Amino acid sequence: MLPCRIGLLALILTASLSGQPVQAPQLVQSIPEGTGLEQADLPFAKDVWPEMIRGAKRSVDMAEFYVTNMPDSYLEPVLRELEKAGARGVKVRIMLSALMLNGDQPSVVRLRAIPGAELRSFDLGEGKRGILHAKYFVVDGEDAFVGSQNLDWRSLQHIHETGLRFRTSSLVAPLLELFEIDWEFCKSHKFPILPKDTASSPPPALELVASPPSLTPPAIRAALPTLVELLSQAKSRIRVQLLTYSPVSGRTRFWPVIDNALRAAAVRGVTVQLLVSDWNLYSPAVDHLKSLSLIPNLEVRIASIPESTKGHIPFARVVHSKYMTVDGNLLWLGTSNWSEDYFMDSRNVEIILRDPALAAQGDRIFEQLWNSRHTARLDAAKTYIPRVRE
């Protein structure tokens, strides 16, 4: 792992010598109020997002699953900064999933009304399951954020989320390339003609991977085979935190690609810890989780976030983070839940950070929740009732 660490230091040194802004990648948290799950050394997305947009001088490019706001929520300052950015001449481009445009129409109208802004909807067409599920934005082509947080007031206030802010050009450049591909696709509704092959090279210390293959150029590795490769290389420990995990595609078809990799890791002696939310307690997904939990070296726990003291909040109070650590040396962080459609049909992005310090931060987030009062070990003999989301 030493060469990867040296590679990261070289990237930072090169940027410093060239006069580029230097900012090491930084984990950013969102924590459900009242749970005590915050990390004292990590900033909150509710503070980072307005700061980033406030600093925009030329452009803000956003790709989001949807937008949902409430008066006086943590998202309100973010939307106000977008409006101010447009008013001072910043070029604002926003992509939203066509599937979700009707969720909060006043907020969509508000985004369209930003001075000089353009909003496009991402639609893979009739009969396609795929959506724009990625959640990221780039400021001035150099300051970027990728994470599990949707453009949703609940994501900033009532959901467990993890994101990454970064300025590293080797990550920002491919992210912008994906944005331009999708931006054009929103207009033309035609799949791009992408290069067939690209020269292979050793993976960098920081790497962006993406889904689906049909919209991802070969210079950017596809997320699914890369994930399986990382699982197959694990030597001692794999920790995974997700909203949902399922090796079932739709309701009936078995899709064991990731499942086989996790089982194989446990069989060869790797300690595998899988933490999912209580939104995962539906059949048949929970049945496969029970099957996993019976394998030696593999433990599954369910996270349940209590209701807000203010009452029930629909589609909130849940663990929504999507990340993995491997052997204490690598952090995988992104926007995909682990089932087939996220990797094969929908636009998602993931960041691989081959950096022990960042992996250690990911491990601390994981350990705090794994050992908290909000989690319980999955019982293979128990009948579970799915949690009401709405």
C-alpha positions, 0 to 999 in steps of 0.5 A: 500500500506504500506506493499508493500512499506515496502517489497521493503525497505526490499529487498534493506536492505537484499541485502545490508546486504548480500553484493549484489549490491544495486541499486533501480529500475530506470526509463530510458527515450528515447525522440524524438529530438526537442520535449522538453519532456525529464525529467530532473531527468531521464537518457537516454537509449542511455547512460544507455545501453553502460554503462551496457554492458561496465560493463559486466564481464561474460555474456550479454543475450539479447532478442530483437524484431529486430536490426536496425542501422545507421552510427553515430547513438545512437545505434552505441556505444551500438553495439561497446560495445557488440563487445568489450564485446565479445572480452574480453571473455564475453559470449554474447547470442542474440535472435531476432524475426525470422520475423524481421531478414531481416530488417537490415541484415548487423546489424544481420551479425555484431551481429553474428560476435561478438567473441564467440557470439551466435544468435538465432531466435525466431519463433513460427512456420508457421500459428502462429501470435506470435513473440518475441516482448519483449525487454530486456537484462541482464548483468552478471545475475544481472543487467537488462533492460526492456522497450519499446525500440527496439534495434533500433537507432530510439528508442534511438533518435526519439521515445518516450520510457520508460524503467526500469533498475534494479538489484533486484533479485526477478525480474532478476531471473524470467527474466533469467528463461524466457530467458532460456526457450526461448533460448531452444525453439529457438533451439528445436522448441518444447514448454516446459513442464512446471509445472502445478501449483504453490503455490499462495502467496501475490504479491511482491512489485516488480513483473515480469509478462509475455506472452504468457501463453504457454511459461510462467511457473506458478511461473510467473503470466500471464500478461493479468489476472494480468492486468485485476485484477489491473484495477478492483482494481483501486479506483481513477485513471488509466493512460495508455500510449501506441502505440496502443490499440484495442479490435478487434482481427485481423480485425473483432473479438471483444475481450473485455477483457481489454476494459470491465475492463476500462469501468467498472472502469470508470462506478464505478467512476475511472478517466481513461486517455488513451493516444495513438499514432497517429498510432492508427487512423486506422479502426476499432481501432479508432472507438472503441476508439471513443466509449470509449471516450463517457463514463463519467470519461474516456478520450482518447487523441492522441499523434502526434510527429512532423517530424524531422527537418532532414526530414521524418524518417520511423517508427519513431517520435511516442509515443511507451511507454507502461506503466500504473499508478494506484491510484498514487501507482503502475506503470506497465511498459513493452513491450505489446501494448493492444490487444489480440495477444500481451498477448496471442500469443507473448512473452512480459514481464511487470514489476509491481512496487508497489511503490509510488515514481516510480509511481509518476515518471510515472505520471510526464512522463504521465502528461508532454505528456498529457498536451503538444502541441503534444496531442489532445483530441479524437473527436468522430465526426471527421474522422481521417486519419491514419498517414503514418509510412513508 
